[in-house]
Amino acid sequence: MPLIKLDHAGKKYLNRTFDLEINEKDFILVSGENGNGKTTLIHLLLGFTHPDLGTVQSKKLKIGYLPEKAMLPSFVPVMKYLETLSRIKKSKIDQKLLLEFNIPLFKSIHELSKGNHQKLALFSTFMGNPDLIILDEPLSGLDHEGAGMLKKCLLKKKEEGLSIMISTHQPEFFMEMANQHLKL
């Protein structure tokens, strides 16, 4: 059985339905113009909304999700935030990955640049040994170096067998890693 299966799943307000299977080790790209259903698809996958049409079947999964605009607690020091998240998700902080992300650990979150804020949100998404990662516009705010770091991290996670889905307006950046490309 797939991790998640959508069978003609959709919402009445959207002029389309989705047929999609996410299996172990899949790397799925979702692209398309604004208003074509990318966020609705993500919300159906996450169970944030239920379909008006069709069905969504899912195994019990741990999902790491990065929304398009990540909301992090502003006045908390980065390291304290990560330590708290580590306890909540019952996982250790991956020190090697943290070093690669190169986030200033002793600043408060509100002091971070947009790129470091995005890297912290991405790092948080990978914590807790998820079965599936869903990233909505993960390149937002990242410079060339940050985007390269993300690509390297995703390649490693893919090799480790993690299932990944990315919704993006820049599918060409991830194309070589994907085994499916859903154009909406």
C-alpha positions as CSV (number, residue, x, y, z in Angstrom):
1,M,0.0,0.0,0.0
2,P,1.3,3.5,-0.8
3,L,2.0,5.9,2.0
4,I,-0.8,8.2,0.8
5,K,-3.2,7.6,-2.1
6,L,-5.6,10.2,-3.5
7,D,-8.4,8.8,-5.8
8,H,-10.3,11.6,-7.6
9,A,-9.9,13.6,-4.4
10,G,-10.8,17.3,-4.6
11,K,-12.7,20.2,-3.3
12,K,-15.9,21.6,-4.9
13,Y,-14.3,25.1,-5.3
14,L,-11.5,23.6,-7.3
15,N,-12.2,22.7,-10.9
16,R,-10.1,19.5,-10.7
17,T,-9.5,16.3,-8.8
18,F,-6.3,14.6,-7.9
19,D,-5.1,11.0,-8.5
20,L,-1.8,10.6,-6.8
21,E,0.1,7.9,-5.0
22,I,3.1,8.7,-2.8
23,N,5.2,5.6,-2.1
24,E,8.4,5.0,-0.1
25,K,11.4,6.7,-1.7
26,D,9.3,8.9,-4.0
27,F,10.5,12.4,-4.9
28,I,7.5,14.2,-6.3
29,L,7.6,17.7,-7.8
30,V,4.4,19.8,-8.0
31,S,4.4,22.9,-10.1
32,G,1.9,25.3,-11.7
33,E,0.4,28.7,-11.6
34,N,-1.1,30.2,-8.5
35,G,-4.7,29.2,-8.1
36,N,-4.3,25.8,-9.7
37,G,-4.6,23.7,-6.5
38,K,-1.1,23.2,-5.2
39,T,-2.0,24.3,-1.7
40,T,-5.3,22.4,-1.8
41,L,-3.3,19.3,-2.8
42,I,-0.9,19.7,0.2
43,H,-3.8,20.3,2.6
44,L,-5.5,17.1,1.4
45,L,-2.3,15.1,1.8
46,L,-1.8,16.5,5.3
47,G,-5.4,16.0,6.4
48,F,-5.8,19.7,7.0
49,T,-8.9,19.5,4.8
50,H,-11.1,16.6,3.8
51,P,-12.1,16.0,0.2
52,D,-15.6,16.9,-1.0
53,L,-15.0,14.5,-3.9
54,G,-13.1,11.2,-4.0
55,T,-11.0,9.7,-1.2
56,V,-7.7,10.1,0.6
57,Q,-6.1,7.0,2.1
58,S,-3.1,7.2,4.3
59,K,-0.9,5.0,6.4
60,K,-0.1,6.4,9.9
61,L,2.8,8.7,9.0
62,K,5.2,11.2,10.6
63,I,5.2,14.1,8.1
64,G,7.6,17.0,8.2
65,Y,5.9,20.0,6.6
66,L,7.3,23.4,5.6
67,P,4.5,25.8,4.7
68,E,5.2,28.6,2.1
69,K,5.5,31.1,5.0
70,A,6.9,29.5,8.1
71,M,5.9,31.0,11.4
72,L,8.6,30.6,14.0
73,P,8.6,32.0,17.5
74,S,10.2,35.4,17.1
75,F,11.9,36.2,20.4
76,V,13.3,32.7,21.2
77,P,17.0,32.0,20.7
78,V,17.6,29.6,17.8
79,M,19.4,27.0,19.9
80,K,16.6,27.0,22.6
81,Y,14.0,26.6,19.9
82,L,15.9,23.6,18.4
83,E,16.3,22.0,21.9
84,T,12.6,22.4,22.6
85,L,11.6,21.0,19.2
86,S,14.0,18.1,19.8
87,R,12.2,17.2,23.0
88,I,8.8,17.6,21.4
89,K,9.7,15.5,18.4
90,K,11.7,13.0,20.6
91,S,14.7,13.2,18.4
92,K,18.3,14.4,18.6
93,I,19.5,17.5,16.9
94,D,21.5,16.3,13.8
95,Q,24.8,18.2,14.6
96,K,26.3,17.4,11.2
97,L,23.2,18.7,9.3
98,L,23.1,21.7,11.7
99,L,26.7,22.6,10.7
100,E,25.9,22.3,7.0
101,F,22.9,24.6,7.4
102,N,25.2,27.2,9.1
103,I,22.4,28.9,11.1
104,P,23.5,31.4,13.8
105,L,22.6,29.5,16.9
106,F,22.9,32.2,19.5
107,K,20.7,34.8,17.9
108,S,17.0,35.2,18.5
109,I,14.9,34.1,15.7
110,H,13.7,37.6,15.0
111,E,17.3,38.7,14.4
112,L,17.8,36.1,11.5
113,S,18.0,37.2,7.9
114,K,15.2,35.9,5.7
115,G,17.6,33.2,4.3
116,N,18.6,32.0,7.8
117,H,14.9,32.0,8.9
118,Q,14.1,29.7,6.0
119,K,17.1,27.5,6.7
120,L,15.9,27.2,10.4
121,A,12.4,26.3,9.2
122,L,13.8,23.7,6.8
123,F,16.0,22.2,9.5
124,S,13.0,22.0,11.8
125,T,11.0,20.2,9.1
126,F,13.7,17.4,8.9
127,M,13.7,16.8,12.6
128,G,11.9,13.9,14.2
129,N,12.7,11.2,11.5
130,P,9.7,11.8,9.3
131,D,8.4,9.3,6.8
132,L,7.5,12.0,4.3
133,I,8.6,15.6,3.9
134,I,6.4,18.1,2.2
135,L,8.0,21.4,1.2
136,D,6.0,24.4,-0.1
137,E,8.3,26.8,-2.0
138,P,11.5,25.8,-0.1
139,L,13.8,28.1,-2.1
140,S,12.0,31.2,-0.8
141,G,14.6,33.5,0.8
142,L,17.6,31.3,0.0
143,D,20.6,32.6,-1.8
144,H,22.6,30.5,-4.3
145,E,24.6,28.9,-1.5
146,G,21.6,28.2,0.6
147,A,19.8,26.6,-2.4
148,G,22.8,24.4,-3.0
149,M,22.9,23.3,0.6
150,L,19.2,22.4,0.4
151,K,19.7,20.4,-2.8
152,K,22.6,18.5,-1.1
153,C,20.5,17.8,1.9
154,L,17.6,16.6,-0.2
155,L,19.8,14.3,-2.2
156,K,21.1,12.8,1.0
157,K,17.6,12.3,2.4
158,K,16.5,10.7,-0.8
159,E,19.4,8.3,-0.7
160,E,18.4,7.4,2.9
161,G,14.9,6.4,1.5
162,L,12.9,9.4,2.7
163,S,9.8,10.3,0.6
164,I,9.7,13.9,-0.5
165,M,7.2,16.2,-2.2
166,I,8.0,19.7,-3.2
167,S,5.6,22.3,-4.5
168,T,7.6,25.0,-6.4
169,H,7.5,27.6,-9.1
170,Q,11.1,26.6,-9.9
171,P,10.7,22.8,-10.7
172,E,13.9,22.9,-12.9
173,F,16.0,23.2,-9.8
174,F,14.8,19.9,-8.5
175,M,14.0,18.1,-11.7
176,E,17.0,15.7,-11.7
177,M,16.0,14.3,-8.3
178,A,12.3,13.8,-9.1
179,N,10.7,10.5,-10.2
180,Q,7.4,12.3,-10.7
181,H,6.4,15.8,-11.8
182,L,2.8,16.8,-11.4
183,K,2.0,19.9,-13.4
184,L,-1.1,21.7,-12.2
